[in-house]
């Protein structure tokens, strides 16, 4: 039952043109652009630094933005209410959606990773292991935030807010620009965002081949725990 539910959610996501644009096509284009367009300020080695940023953006796109929008419209059209009325237990509905989210992230990482390799990326085994752990933590944290947003507000509001937050995280959330390049006060605040923590951790793993340190991990776990608790109290079926 779990596999069937997860497979359905995954296929629906991958068949959705708008979701595919957000979760795969835009990150893929950014990876190529950040690597090849030398006018853009990206630390050396460019392909590794670009991969860290784009991998983080891909996680945000699917786990947060895509999850929130899909959940919001599922609630609007009564999908969750109908599924909850079937023999499927509620925990399985949630587990199926989470499993589908991880499946989409795996597809993203595979496509982006192969593209980065073709562009000259040469990661270390230790770096890849750390990156895999960070992607899992990032998916859980942003997935919880996506459920929190998509489970509490109207679908139209979710659609607008999810896309606005996506752009804000890309531009000033530590993805395109590192907190170190911002004014000290602003950078200190941005470094506490899960997006900046994910990028910082992935840069350590993919650029230097080292562990992320306690700070980025603690930020992601904290955001995920708080969002998860809040989502369980605010998520509505309709």
N, C-alpha and C positions, 0 to 999 in steps of 0.2 A: 504493500500500500504506500509506504514511504517512497519507494523508488518510482512508482507510477505517478505520484503527486509531484515529486521533484522533476521527473522527466517532462511532465506537462508544463510546469512553470518555466523550465529551461527553454523548451521549444517555443513557447509563446513569446519569451523575451527575445530570442534570437531571430524570430520571424518578424518582429516589429521593426519597421524601417527606422522610426524615430529613435527607438532604443539602440538599434545597431549603430546609427550615426553617432550617438552620444557615447556609447560604451566602447566602440572599436574604431570607427573611421576617423573621428576627431583625434583621439590619442595617437593613432597610427600616423596621421599627417603631422602632428606636432613632433613626434619622435624623429621623423625624417627632417623636418624643418630645423629643429634645434640642433641636430647633428651636422647638417650640411650648410646651413645659413650662418656663416661666420660673423655676420653683423650683429647677431643676437648674443647677448652676454651670458655665456655658459662656461663654467669652469672646465679646465682640462683634467682628464681626458673627456672630450665633449660627448662622445657616444655614451660613456658610462654615466656621466652626470645627467644627460638627457634621459637615459633609461630610468634612472631613479625618479626623476620628476614625472615622467609620463606613466610609469607603473603606478605611482601614487594617484595621479589623476584618473587612471583607469579604474582603480579601486573605488575612488570617490564617485565616479560616474555610475558604476553599476550598483555598488552596495548602498549608496545614499540616494543619489538623484533618481536612478531607475527604480529602485525599491520603493521610494516614497511615492512616485507618480503611479506606479503599477498598483500599489496598495490603495491609494486614494481613489482611483477609478474602479477598482474591484469593489470597494465599499459603495461607491455611487451606484453601480449597476446591480448591486445585491449579490455579487458572486460569493463573498465571504458568508453572508447570511444563509445562502442556499447550501454551501458546502458544510457549514456548521450544523445544518439540519439533517445531514446524511449520517451514515455510520462512521464517517471519519472523525476521530477524536480531535479536539482543538489543538492538542500538543502536536499531532501529526501534521496538521495544516501549517503550523508555524515551522516545524522541522523541515517540511517539504520546501517551504519558501526559502529557508536558510540554506538548505542543501542545493537548491537551484541557484541561489546567489553565488555559492562557492563554485558551482559548475561553470557559470558565466565567467567568473574571475579566472578560472583555469584556462578557458578558451582565450581570454584576453592576454594572459601572461604568455601563453604559447605563441600566439601570433606576434605579439610585440617583441618577445624574446628572440624569435627567429629573425625578425626584421633587424633587431639590434645586432645580432651576430653577423648578418649580411653587411651591416654598416661598419663592421670592424670591432665590435664589442668582444672582449675576452675576459669574462668573469672568472673568479676563483671558486673552487668547490665550497670553501668556508663561506665566502660571500653569498653564494646562492642559497646555502642552508639558512643563513641569517635572514636573507631576503624572503624566503618562503615563510619563515615564522612571522616576520613583520607583516607580510601580506595577509596572513591569516588573522592576526590581531587587528589589522586595519579593516579588514572585511567585517569582522565582528563589531567593531566600534562604529563604523559608518553604517552598517546594517541596522544596528540598534537605533541610531539617529534617524535613519530613513523610516523605520517603523514608527518611531515617535512622531515624526512629522506627518507621514501618510495615514496614520491610524487615528488622528485626532481632528483634522481639519477637512473642509470641503475639498473635493477633487480639484476645482478650479484654483482655489487658493494654494493647494499643494503644488500644482503645476507651476504656478508663478514663483512661489517661494523656493522650490527645489532648484529651479533654473537660476534664480538670482543668487542663491547661496553658492551654487556651482561656479558661477562667474567670479564671485567675490573670493572664494577659496583659491581659484586659479590665479587671480590677479594680485591679491593682497593677503592670501592665506598661507603663504610660505611655499607655494608650488612654483610659480614663475620666478618670484624673487625670494631669496633667503632672508630670514629675519636679521641676519648680520648686515645686510645691505640697506636696512631701513633705519630711521632715527631710533635711538636707543630705547625710548619709552615704548614706541610702537612695536619695535622688534621684540621686546620682552613679552608683550601681550600676545603677539602672533606666535611666538615659540610655544605658547601654552595651548594652541589649537591642535586638534588631532591631525589636520592636514600637514602642518609644519613638522609635527613629530614624526609622521610617516615618511616624509621626504628626508628629514635628517637621518632617520634610521636607515633608509634605503641607500642614501649616499654613503654612509659608513660601510654598509655591506657591499655595495656594488662598485664603489669607486676605490675604497681602501681595503676591502676584503676583511673588515673587522666587525666586531659586535657593535650594536647601536648604543650601548650604555643604558643605565637605568632610567634616565630622564625621559627619552622618547617612549619607552615601553610603559612607564608609569602614566604618562599623559594619555596614551591610547586606552589603556586598561581603565583608567578613571572615567574617561568620557563614555566608554562602552558600558561600564557598570551603571553609571548614573542614568544614561539614556535608556538602558534596558529596564531598570526599575521604574522609571517614569512611563515608559511605553506600556508596561503591563497594567498600569493604573489608568491610562488615558485612551488606549486603543479601543475603537468602537467597531462593531461589525457592520454598521450601516450609517 
